[in-house]
Amino acid sequence: MAIPILFVSPFFVEYILPFVLVFTIVFAVLQKTQLFGEDKRAIDTLIGLVIGLILIGFPYARSLIILLMPFLAFFVVLLLVFMLLYGFASGKKDSEGGILSSGWKIAWIAFISLSLITYLLIISGYWDFVLSLFFGTRSGPILSTIIMIVAIIAVIVAVIKGEKKSS
């Protein structure tokens, strides 16, 4: 008989991980807010321990946390990637200004955001649905016309604002 791996065993996934997650979050929030006063680590630890153990005693709350953990991990990684790319786009050269001008920063952030959203749609399997929704046989010509009109209006607004700044 094969020995189950620790990280996929039901005891670890259904009891240990939710307890550690709730204990850590409660303890960190209590430490940061200093709700019970400064240097009260023992009280904060006990409260985190009790709330974590109460969570383990209620199967419905525990199962909700178990179901939310993969999404939490995914969004933390997605946020990390976005913040790394944002840091690249808005990095500081020195204390007086950044490497890129304000317009380029906005353009890079918009490009990075659209790229991440597109990639998320591709890996989740919804990309074909979005393409058929926007560029399908029924909505293709209408949507293309609307996009072109919005693009022309955006160019006109940009030109008018550019002329006002140079005047």
NULUMMAR-281136 format. One record per residue (C-alpha): x, y negated, z negated; residue number from 0. Coordinates in steps of 0.1 Angstrom, whole numbers, plus 2048, in hexadecimal, padded with zeros to 3 digits. Example, Ala and Ser with C-alpha at 12.3 -4.5 7.8 and 13.67 -1.06 7.14 Angstrom:
# residues 2
+-----+-----+-----+-----+
:   u :   v :   w :  nr :
+-----+-----+-----+-----+
: 87B : 82D : 7B2 :   0 :
: 889 : 80B : 7B9 :   1 :
+-----+-----+-----+-----+
***
This chain:
# residues 167
+-----+-----+-----+-----+
:   u :   v :   w :  nr :
+-----+-----+-----+-----+
: 800 : 800 : 800 :   0 :
: 80D : 7DE : 80A :   1 :
: 813 : 7C4 : 7EF :   2 :
: 7FF : 7A4 : 7F6 :   3 :
: 813 : 785 : 7FB :   4 :
: 80F : 76C : 7DE :   5 :
: 805 : 74E : 7F3 :   6 :
: 7E7 : 760 : 804 :   7 :
: 7DB : 773 : 7E6 :   8 :
: 7B8 : 76A : 7DB :   9 :
: 7C3 : 763 : 7B7 :  10 :
: 7DC : 749 : 7C3 :  11 :
: 7C6 : 739 : 7DD :  12 :
: 7A6 : 738 : 7C8 :  13 :
: 7B3 : 731 : 7A5 :  14 :
: 7D7 : 724 : 7A4 :  15 :
: 7D7 : 70C : 7C1 :  16 :
: 7B6 : 6FA : 7B8 :  17 :
: 7C1 : 6F8 : 793 :  18 :
: 7E3 : 6E9 : 79C :  19 :
: 7D4 : 6D1 : 7B4 :  20 :
: 7BA : 6C3 : 79C :  21 :
: 7D2 : 6C3 : 77F :  22 :
: 7EC : 6B0 : 793 :  23 :
: 7D3 : 696 : 7A0 :  24 :
: 7C3 : 690 : 77E :  25 :
: 7E5 : 68D : 76D :  26 :
: 7F2 : 675 : 787 :  27 :
: 7D3 : 65F : 786 :  28 :
: 7D4 : 65E : 760 :  29 :
: 7FA : 656 : 760 :  30 :
: 7F6 : 63B : 77A :  31 :
: 7D7 : 62A : 76A :  32 :
: 7E5 : 62E : 746 :  33 :
: 7C1 : 634 : 73B :  34 :
: 7CB : 641 : 719 :  35 :
: 7E8 : 629 : 715 :  36 :
: 80D : 629 : 71E :  37 :
: 823 : 647 : 718 :  38 :
: 805 : 65F : 711 :  39 :
: 812 : 67B : 727 :  40 :
: 805 : 696 : 70F :  41 :
: 7E1 : 689 : 70F :  42 :
: 7E2 : 685 : 735 :  43 :
: 7EF : 6A9 : 738 :  44 :
: 7D4 : 6B7 : 722 :  45 :
: 7B9 : 6A5 : 734 :  46 :
: 7C6 : 6B1 : 756 :  47 :
: 7C9 : 6D4 : 748 :  48 :
: 7A5 : 6D4 : 73B :  49 :
: 796 : 6C6 : 75B :  50 :
: 7AA : 6DF : 770 :  51 :
: 79E : 6FC : 75A :  52 :
: 77A : 6EF : 75C :  53 :
: 77D : 6EF : 782 :  54 :
: 788 : 713 : 782 :  55 :
: 769 : 71D : 76D :  56 :
: 751 : 70F : 788 :  57 :
: 752 : 724 : 7A8 :  58 :
: 73F : 70B : 7BD :  59 :
: 756 : 6EE : 7B6 :  60 :
: 775 : 705 : 7B9 :  61 :
: 769 : 712 : 7DB :  62 :
: 763 : 6EE : 7E8 :  63 :
: 787 : 6E5 : 7DF :  64 :
: 794 : 705 : 7EF :  65 :
: 781 : 6FC : 80F :  66 :
: 78E : 6D9 : 80E :  67 :
: 7B3 : 6E2 : 809 :  68 :
: 7BC : 6E9 : 82E :  69 :
: 7AC : 6C9 : 839 :  70 :
: 7BF : 6B6 : 81E :  71 :
: 7E0 : 6C5 : 829 :  72 :
: 7D8 : 6BD : 84E :  73 :
: 7CE : 699 : 847 :  74 :
: 7ED : 693 : 831 :  75 :
: 803 : 6A0 : 84D :  76 :
: 7F0 : 68B : 867 :  77 :
: 7F3 : 66C : 850 :  78 :
: 819 : 672 : 84C :  79 :
: 81D : 674 : 872 :  80 :
: 809 : 655 : 877 :  81 :
: 81C : 642 : 85D :  82 :
: 83E : 64D : 86B :  83 :
: 834 : 641 : 88E :  84 :
: 825 : 621 : 87F :  85 :
: 846 : 61B : 86D :  86 :
: 858 : 61F : 88E :  87 :
: 841 : 606 : 89F :  88 :
: 842 : 5EC : 883 :  89 :
: 864 : 5F1 : 875 :  90 :
: 876 : 5D3 : 866 :  91 :
: 897 : 5C7 : 875 :  92 :
: 89D : 5AF : 859 :  93 :
: 889 : 59C : 83F :  94 :
: 87E : 581 : 857 :  95 :
: 86D : 595 : 872 :  96 :
: 868 : 5B7 : 882 :  97 :
: 878 : 5C8 : 89F :  98 :
: 858 : 5C5 : 8B5 :  99 :
: 842 : 5A7 : 8BA : 100 :
: 81F : 5A8 : 8AC : 101 :
: 80F : 5B0 : 8CE : 102 :
: 827 : 5CD : 8D3 : 103 :
: 820 : 5DA : 8B0 : 104 :
: 7FB : 5DA : 8B7 : 105 :
: 800 : 5EB : 8D9 : 106 :
: 816 : 606 : 8CA : 107 :
: 7FF : 60D : 8AD : 108 :
: 7E1 : 60F : 8C5 : 109 :
: 7F5 : 627 : 8DB : 110 :
: 800 : 63D : 8BE : 111 :
: 7DC : 63E : 8B0 : 112 :
: 7CE : 648 : 8D1 : 113 :
: 7E9 : 662 : 8D6 : 114 :
: 7E2 : 671 : 8B4 : 115 :
: 7BD : 672 : 8BA : 116 :
: 7C1 : 681 : 8DC : 117 :
: 7D9 : 69C : 8CE : 118 :
: 7C1 : 6A3 : 8B2 : 119 :
: 7A5 : 6A8 : 8CB : 120 :
: 7BA : 6BF : 8E0 : 121 :
: 7C6 : 6D5 : 8C4 : 122 :
: 7A3 : 6D7 : 8B4 : 123 :
: 794 : 6E2 : 8D5 : 124 :
: 77D : 6C4 : 8DA : 125 :
: 790 : 6B4 : 8F6 : 126 :
: 77C : 6C5 : 912 : 127 :
: 75C : 6BA : 901 : 128 :
: 768 : 696 : 8FF : 129 :
: 773 : 696 : 924 : 130 :
: 752 : 6A4 : 92F : 131 :
: 740 : 68B : 91A : 132 :
: 752 : 66D : 928 : 133 :
: 75C : 679 : 94B : 134 :
: 742 : 693 : 953 : 135 :
: 72C : 694 : 972 : 136 :
: 710 : 681 : 962 : 137 :
: 723 : 666 : 94F : 138 :
: 742 : 663 : 964 : 139 :
: 739 : 646 : 97C : 140 :
: 726 : 632 : 961 : 141 :
: 741 : 635 : 947 : 142 :
: 75D : 62D : 960 : 143 :
: 74A : 60D : 96A : 144 :
: 745 : 603 : 945 : 145 :
: 76A : 609 : 93D : 146 :
: 775 : 5F4 : 95B : 147 :
: 75E : 5D8 : 951 : 148 :
: 76B : 5D8 : 92D : 149 :
: 78F : 5D9 : 93A : 150 :
: 788 : 5BB : 951 : 151 :
: 778 : 5A7 : 935 : 152 :
: 796 : 5B0 : 91E : 153 :
: 7AE : 5A3 : 938 : 154 :
: 79A : 583 : 93C : 155 :
: 799 : 57D : 917 : 156 :
: 7BE : 584 : 914 : 157 :
: 7C6 : 56B : 930 : 158 :
: 7B0 : 550 : 921 : 159 :
: 7BF : 554 : 8FE : 160 :
: 7E2 : 554 : 90D : 161 :
: 7DB : 533 : 91F : 162 :
: 7CE : 523 : 8FE : 163 :
: 7ED : 52C : 8EB : 164 :
: 805 : 51F : 906 : 165 :
: 7F1 : 4FE : 909 : 166 :
+-----+-----+-----+-----+
***
